[in-house]
Amino acid sequence: MKRLLPSSLFSPGAPGSLCARLLLLILLLPATGWANRAYYKLITCSDAHVGSDLSGFPVCVDIVNDTDLGSHAKSDGSDVAFFDTDGTTALSFRVVKAFAVTSGQANATYEVKCNLTHSSNKVIRIAYGDAGASASDSATLSIANQIGHWSLDVPTISGTTAKDTSGSSKDGTLVATPSAVTGKIGQAYQFNGTSQYVDTATPGVLDGLTNLSICFWMYRTGSDANYSAAWGQGSGSGLCFMELDHGGNVRLYFEGSSTQDWSFANSVLDLNAWDRIVIIRTTSTLDVYKNGSSVASTSQAGAAIHSAVSTFFRMGENGTGSAGVTSRLVGNLDDFCIFNATLSTDWITADYYYGVDRTQLSFGSEQSSGGGASPILRPPNVSANLTSGFSGEAQP
């Protein structure tokens, strides 16, 4: 004989009903990070330039003339946060260009650390709209094997100090007042080729390294009376540098117990244009990448770079390079970083496309999460709207 449960147990209006108890339980559940914010958008990162899975990759998210964030985010953007595909896992991020609203339109740039997959698009969530929220961005962003990162953006500049956001405490000093200019990503600095450079703390960041990667944006406008240097370290033992002669020929030099010294043909690096340059050095090879693609490579034996506590690393100067002559950059530098490992070709390609190309990201339409000042707490994935992709237009 079947026993029937009283219908009042399932009646939504009955005080002791199962429905009422479940509703109360849901309301008492702690809010997820995104649900504390009233609005969110899904951001889809195309997998078109992801050759293999990349963990902990910094994706550049550019907010351009966005009226939704302009209307619903806090005026200083301190309620903006990023979450993973599941909508609940908070992602570490760093402010590259500070949030600002003009005529109802929000503009900002963020570097968001997430995992990219080569087999499918990556979807992350930007959430906002909580008047009581405080800023959750990071002053530093820990990227595997990164031992120096000078973004040169406004949030990282304090007086003449260019902060190292890698966590390695290799802050730089702006020497002889280089000019702040519009960069490839946020702000850059322009160097006059005679007296200006960025000097980092000793010991030099390259000391003792065997395998390394150096990445930066460069806008070359000419050369000084000697040559034009992108970077350099040291003046004697441990000397390393990259410089260009008057014809645009590039020279790489790494000194150890055996020295790598390599010059290659001109027309590799552009004049009056931004190039993303990546230098890969091992004890047997030197490779140069431009804008995500390999442009030069050589096999050449080398050794660990000499360690000397008095050496320095400078951006925009070669130390004391060719024949003991100091050369400096005539042009601009932006987003300069160093790794104590060799980056993969897939990482280098993704670094170019997802670090600057807005067409690789598409933004969905604004959705209400039910959060904010009067939250309607809703478990993740209860609505199809929370997991479905949106075909919003890509930022120009």
C-alpha positions as CSV (number, residue, x, y, z in Angstrom):
1,M,0.0,0.0,0.0
2,K,1.5,3.3,-1.0
3,R,1.7,6.1,1.6
4,L,0.9,9.5,0.2
5,L,2.7,12.6,1.5
6,P,0.5,15.6,2.3
7,S,0.2,18.0,-0.6
8,S,1.0,20.9,1.8
9,L,4.6,19.6,1.9
10,F,5.1,20.8,-1.7
11,S,2.9,23.9,-1.6
12,P,5.0,26.9,-2.1
13,G,2.8,29.0,0.1
14,A,2.8,26.7,3.1
15,P,5.2,27.9,5.8
16,G,6.7,24.4,6.5
17,S,6.6,23.1,2.9
18,L,9.6,21.5,1.2
19,C,9.6,24.3,-1.4
20,A,9.6,27.0,1.3
21,R,12.5,25.2,3.1
22,L,14.5,24.9,-0.1
23,L,14.0,28.5,-0.9
24,L,15.1,29.5,2.6
25,L,18.2,27.3,2.2
26,I,19.1,29.0,-1.1
27,L,18.6,32.4,0.4
28,L,20.9,31.5,3.3
29,L,23.7,30.2,1.0
30,P,26.8,32.5,0.9
31,A,26.9,34.6,-2.2
32,T,29.3,33.8,-4.9
33,G,31.7,36.5,-6.0
34,W,29.9,37.3,-9.2
35,A,26.4,37.2,-7.4
36,N,27.5,40.1,-5.2
37,R,27.7,42.1,-8.3
38,A,24.5,43.1,-10.1
39,Y,25.7,42.7,-13.7
40,Y,28.1,40.7,-15.7
41,K,29.2,40.0,-19.3
42,L,30.7,36.9,-20.8
43,I,34.0,37.4,-22.7
44,T,34.9,34.8,-25.3
45,C,38.6,34.4,-26.1
46,S,39.0,32.8,-29.5
47,D,41.2,29.7,-29.7
48,A,42.3,30.6,-33.2
49,H,45.9,31.4,-32.1
50,V,46.2,28.9,-29.2
51,G,48.4,26.1,-30.5
52,S,48.5,24.1,-27.2
53,D,47.0,24.5,-23.8
54,L,48.5,27.5,-21.9
55,S,48.2,27.6,-18.2
56,G,48.3,30.9,-16.3
57,F,48.4,33.0,-19.4
58,P,47.9,36.8,-19.1
59,V,45.1,37.9,-21.5
60,C,44.7,41.6,-22.2
61,V,41.1,42.7,-21.8
62,D,40.4,46.1,-23.3
63,I,37.2,47.9,-22.3
64,V,36.4,50.5,-25.0
65,N,33.6,53.0,-24.9
66,D,31.4,50.6,-22.9
67,T,28.1,52.2,-21.9
68,D,26.9,49.3,-19.8
69,L,29.9,49.5,-17.5
70,G,29.7,53.3,-17.7
71,S,26.2,53.1,-16.3
72,H,26.4,50.3,-13.8
73,A,30.0,49.9,-12.5
74,K,31.3,52.2,-9.8
75,S,32.8,55.4,-11.1
76,D,36.3,54.3,-10.2
77,G,35.8,50.7,-11.4
78,S,36.7,49.2,-8.0
79,D,33.8,46.8,-8.2
80,V,35.1,45.2,-11.4
81,A,36.2,41.6,-11.0
82,F,36.8,38.6,-13.3
83,F,35.7,35.0,-12.9
84,D,36.5,31.8,-14.7
85,T,34.1,29.8,-17.0
86,D,32.3,28.3,-14.0
87,G,31.3,31.8,-12.9
88,T,32.5,31.3,-9.4
89,T,36.3,30.9,-9.5
90,A,37.9,34.4,-9.2
91,L,40.7,35.2,-11.6
92,S,43.7,37.2,-10.7
93,F,44.0,40.4,-12.7
94,R,46.0,43.6,-12.9
95,V,44.9,47.1,-13.9
96,V,46.9,48.3,-16.9
97,K,44.9,51.4,-17.8
98,A,42.8,52.8,-14.9
99,F,39.0,52.7,-15.2
100,A,37.5,56.0,-16.3
101,V,34.0,57.1,-17.4
102,T,33.5,59.9,-19.9
103,S,30.1,60.9,-21.2
104,G,28.7,57.6,-19.9
105,Q,31.3,55.4,-21.6
106,A,33.8,53.4,-19.7
107,N,37.3,52.7,-20.8
108,A,39.9,50.5,-19.1
109,T,42.5,47.8,-19.7
110,Y,43.2,44.8,-17.6
111,E,45.6,41.9,-17.7
112,V,43.7,38.7,-16.6
113,K,45.4,35.5,-15.7
114,C,43.5,32.4,-17.0
115,N,44.0,29.1,-18.8
116,L,43.7,29.0,-22.6
117,T,42.8,25.8,-24.4
118,H,43.7,24.9,-28.0
119,S,40.6,22.8,-28.6
120,S,37.9,25.3,-27.7
121,N,37.2,29.0,-27.0
122,K,37.8,30.2,-23.5
123,V,34.9,32.0,-21.8
124,I,35.5,34.3,-18.8
125,R,33.2,36.7,-17.0
126,I,33.6,40.3,-16.1
127,A,31.3,41.2,-13.2
128,Y,30.4,44.7,-11.8
129,G,27.7,46.7,-10.1
130,D,28.3,46.4,-6.3
131,A,28.5,49.8,-4.6
132,G,30.0,48.2,-1.5
133,A,32.8,46.4,-3.3
134,S,36.5,47.3,-2.8
135,A,39.2,46.8,-5.5
136,S,40.2,43.2,-6.0
137,D,43.0,43.7,-8.5
138,S,46.6,42.6,-7.8
139,A,49.6,45.0,-7.7
140,T,51.6,42.0,-9.0
141,L,50.6,39.1,-11.2
142,S,52.5,35.9,-10.8
143,I,53.3,34.3,-14.2
144,A,55.3,31.1,-14.2
145,N,59.1,31.7,-14.7
146,Q,58.6,35.5,-15.1
147,I,61.4,37.3,-13.1
148,G,60.8,40.8,-14.3
149,H,57.8,42.8,-15.7
150,W,57.8,46.5,-16.2
151,S,54.5,47.4,-17.9
152,L,55.4,51.1,-17.8
153,D,51.7,51.9,-17.4
154,V,50.3,54.7,-15.2
155,P,49.2,52.4,-12.3
156,T,52.8,51.1,-12.0
157,I,54.6,54.5,-12.1
158,S,55.3,56.3,-8.9
159,G,57.4,59.5,-9.4
160,T,60.5,58.2,-11.2
161,T,59.9,54.6,-10.1
162,A,58.7,52.0,-12.7
163,K,57.4,49.1,-10.6
164,D,58.3,45.5,-11.4
165,T,54.9,43.7,-11.3
166,S,56.4,40.2,-11.5
167,G,56.9,40.1,-7.7
168,S,60.7,40.0,-8.0
169,S,61.1,43.5,-6.6
170,K,63.3,44.7,-9.5
171,D,61.8,48.2,-9.7
172,G,63.3,50.5,-12.3
173,T,64.2,54.1,-12.2
174,L,63.3,56.5,-15.0
175,V,66.6,58.3,-15.8
176,A,66.7,61.8,-17.3
177,T,62.9,62.1,-17.6
178,P,61.8,60.0,-20.6
179,S,58.4,61.1,-21.9
180,A,55.2,59.2,-21.2
181,V,53.4,58.6,-24.5
182,T,50.6,56.4,-25.8
183,G,51.8,52.9,-25.9
184,K,50.8,49.7,-27.7
185,I,49.1,48.6,-24.4
186,G,48.2,51.6,-22.2
187,Q,51.2,53.9,-21.7
188,A,54.8,53.6,-23.0
189,Y,57.9,55.7,-22.6
190,Q,59.8,57.6,-25.3
191,F,63.6,57.8,-25.1
192,N,65.8,60.5,-26.8
193,G,68.8,58.4,-27.6
194,T,71.2,60.5,-25.6
195,S,70.5,60.4,-21.9
196,Q,67.3,58.6,-21.1
197,Y,66.8,55.0,-20.1
198,V,65.2,52.8,-17.3
199,D,67.7,51.5,-14.7
200,T,66.8,48.5,-12.6
201,A,68.3,47.4,-9.3
202,T,71.5,45.3,-8.9
203,P,72.3,42.5,-9.2
204,G,71.3,42.4,-12.8
205,V,68.2,40.4,-13.5
206,L,70.1,38.2,-16.1
207,D,72.9,37.2,-13.7
208,G,73.6,33.5,-13.8
209,L,70.9,32.6,-16.3
210,T,71.4,30.0,-19.0
211,N,68.0,29.8,-20.7
212,L,66.0,33.0,-20.9
213,S,63.3,34.9,-22.8
214,I,63.1,38.7,-23.1
215,C,59.8,40.2,-24.5
216,F,59.0,43.9,-25.2
217,W,57.2,46.3,-27.5
218,M,59.5,48.7,-29.4
219,Y,58.7,51.6,-31.7
220,R,62.0,52.6,-33.3
221,T,62.2,56.1,-34.7
222,G,66.0,56.3,-35.6
223,S,69.4,55.7,-34.1
224,D,71.8,57.8,-32.0
225,A,75.3,58.8,-33.0
226,N,76.5,55.4,-32.1
227,Y,73.8,52.7,-32.5
228,S,70.3,52.3,-31.0
229,A,70.0,49.9,-28.0
230,A,66.9,48.2,-26.8
231,W,68.3,46.8,-23.6
232,G,71.6,45.9,-21.9
233,Q,73.3,44.7,-18.8
234,G,76.8,45.3,-17.4
235,S,79.9,47.1,-18.5
236,G,82.4,44.3,-18.3
237,S,82.1,40.8,-17.1
238,G,78.5,39.6,-17.7
239,L,77.9,42.1,-20.5
240,C,74.7,41.4,-22.5
241,F,72.8,43.6,-24.9
242,M,70.6,44.1,-28.0
243,E,71.4,47.0,-30.3
244,L,70.7,48.1,-33.9
245,D,73.2,49.8,-36.2
246,H,72.3,52.7,-38.5
247,G,71.1,50.3,-41.2
248,G,68.8,48.5,-38.8
249,N,71.0,45.4,-38.4
250,V,70.4,43.7,-35.0
251,R,73.2,42.5,-32.8
252,L,72.7,40.2,-29.8
253,Y,75.5,39.6,-27.3
254,F,75.6,37.3,-24.2
255,E,78.8,37.0,-22.3
256,G,79.7,33.9,-20.2
257,S,82.7,31.6,-20.0
258,S,81.9,31.3,-23.7
259,T,80.3,34.2,-25.5
260,Q,77.5,34.4,-28.0
261,D,77.8,37.3,-30.4
262,W,75.4,37.4,-33.3
263,S,74.5,40.0,-35.9
264,F,71.8,39.4,-38.5
265,A,70.5,41.3,-41.5
266,N,68.4,44.4,-41.5
267,S,64.7,44.8,-42.4
268,V,63.9,42.5,-39.6
269,L,62.7,45.2,-37.2
270,D,60.5,48.0,-38.5
271,L,61.0,51.7,-38.4
272,N,58.2,54.0,-37.1
273,A,56.0,51.0,-36.2
274,W,55.3,49.0,-33.0
275,D,56.9,45.5,-33.0
276,R,56.5,42.8,-30.4
277,I,60.0,41.5,-30.0
278,V,60.9,38.2,-28.2
279,I,64.5,37.1,-27.7
280,I,65.0,33.4,-26.8
281,R,68.4,32.4,-25.6
282,T,69.8,29.0,-24.6
283,T,73.4,27.9,-24.3
284,S,73.3,26.6,-27.9
285,T,70.8,28.8,-29.8
286,L,69.6,32.4,-30.3
287,D,66.2,33.1,-31.7
288,V,64.3,36.3,-32.6
289,Y,60.5,36.6,-32.9
290,K,58.6,39.6,-34.3
291,N,54.9,39.9,-33.8
292,G,54.4,36.3,-33.0
293,S,56.5,34.7,-35.7
294,S,60.1,33.6,-35.9
295,V,62.3,35.9,-38.0
296,A,65.9,34.8,-37.3
297,S,67.6,31.9,-35.6
298,T,71.2,30.6,-35.2
299,S,73.1,27.8,-33.5
300,Q,75.8,29.2,-31.3
301,A,77.5,27.8,-28.2
302,G,77.2,29.8,-25.0
303,A,77.4,29.5,-21.2
304,A,75.7,30.8,-18.1
305,I,75.8,34.6,-17.9
306,H,78.4,35.8,-15.5
307,S,77.1,36.9,-12.1
308,A,78.4,40.1,-10.6
309,V,76.5,42.1,-8.0
310,S,77.6,45.4,-9.4
311,T,75.9,44.8,-12.8
312,F,72.6,46.3,-13.7
313,F,69.9,45.8,-16.3
314,R,68.7,48.8,-18.4
315,M,65.9,49.3,-20.8
316,G,66.8,51.7,-23.6
317,E,70.6,51.4,-23.1
318,N,73.2,48.7,-24.0
319,G,75.3,49.1,-20.8
320,T,78.7,49.6,-22.3
321,G,78.3,47.5,-25.5
322,S,80.1,47.4,-28.8
323,A,83.8,48.3,-28.4
324,G,83.1,49.8,-25.0
325,V,80.7,52.4,-26.5
326,T,77.4,53.2,-24.8
327,S,74.3,53.4,-27.1
328,R,70.8,54.3,-26.3
329,L,67.4,53.9,-27.9
330,V,65.8,56.5,-30.1
331,G,62.1,55.4,-29.9
332,N,59.6,54.0,-27.5
333,L,59.4,50.9,-25.2
334,D,56.3,49.3,-23.7
335,D,55.4,46.2,-21.6
336,F,58.9,44.8,-21.0
337,C,59.3,41.3,-19.4
338,I,61.9,38.7,-18.7
339,F,61.6,34.9,-18.0
340,N,64.2,32.6,-16.6
341,A,63.1,29.9,-19.1
342,T,62.5,29.6,-22.8
343,L,59.0,30.4,-23.9
344,S,57.3,28.0,-26.3
345,T,56.4,29.0,-29.8
346,D,52.7,28.7,-28.9
347,W,53.1,31.0,-25.9
348,I,55.0,33.6,-28.1
349,T,52.2,33.5,-30.7
350,A,49.5,33.9,-28.1
351,D,51.5,36.6,-26.3
352,Y,51.2,38.7,-29.5
353,Y,47.6,38.1,-30.4
354,Y,46.0,38.0,-26.9
355,G,48.2,40.8,-25.6
356,V,47.0,43.4,-28.1
357,D,44.6,42.2,-30.8
358,R,41.1,43.1,-29.6
359,T,39.5,41.1,-32.4
360,Q,40.4,37.9,-30.6
361,L,37.9,38.7,-27.8
362,S,34.2,39.1,-28.2
363,F,31.9,40.5,-25.5
364,G,28.4,39.3,-24.7
365,S,25.5,41.5,-23.8
366,E,25.0,42.7,-20.3
367,Q,23.2,40.3,-18.0
368,S,21.7,40.7,-14.5
369,S,23.2,38.4,-11.9
370,G,20.6,39.3,-9.3
371,G,23.4,40.5,-7.1
372,G,24.3,44.0,-5.9
373,A,22.6,46.0,-3.1
374,S,19.6,43.7,-2.9
375,P,20.9,40.4,-4.0
376,I,18.7,37.7,-5.3
377,L,21.1,34.9,-4.6
378,R,21.0,32.3,-7.4
379,P,23.2,29.3,-7.7
380,P,25.5,29.2,-10.7
381,N,24.1,27.6,-13.9
382,V,20.5,27.7,-12.7
383,S,19.7,29.7,-15.8
384,A,20.8,28.9,-19.3
385,N,21.7,32.6,-19.6
386,L,24.6,32.1,-17.2
387,T,26.4,29.5,-19.3
388,S,25.4,30.2,-22.9
389,G,27.8,32.2,-25.1
390,F,26.9,35.5,-26.6
391,S,27.7,36.7,-30.1
392,G,28.3,40.3,-29.1
393,E,30.4,42.4,-31.3
394,A,34.2,42.3,-30.9
395,Q,35.8,45.5,-29.8
396,P,37.3,47.4,-32.8
